[in-house]
Amino acid sequence: MKTIGVIGAGTMGSGIAQLFAQQGMQVVMQDIQESFLERGRQGIEKSLQKLAELSGFSCGDPAGGDSSY
């Protein structure tokens, strides 16, 4: 399995999407409104930035260059 689909971009959905993306999988996230997807994507970016700061790594593009959630 290389691609996973996540229905819902809320706290749980975006967390699940982030977890699988961090494991190297392609993630497709869907929600009923584009604004919900954007909020979920921003939450993932914020979380990745915080992880990068705590671990001492630099995070140039937390979304990995592909923001097609």
Secondary structure by P-SEA (a helix, b strand, c coil): ccbbbbccccaaaaaaaaaaaaabbbbbbbcccaaaaaaaaaaaaaaaaaaaaaacccccccccccccc
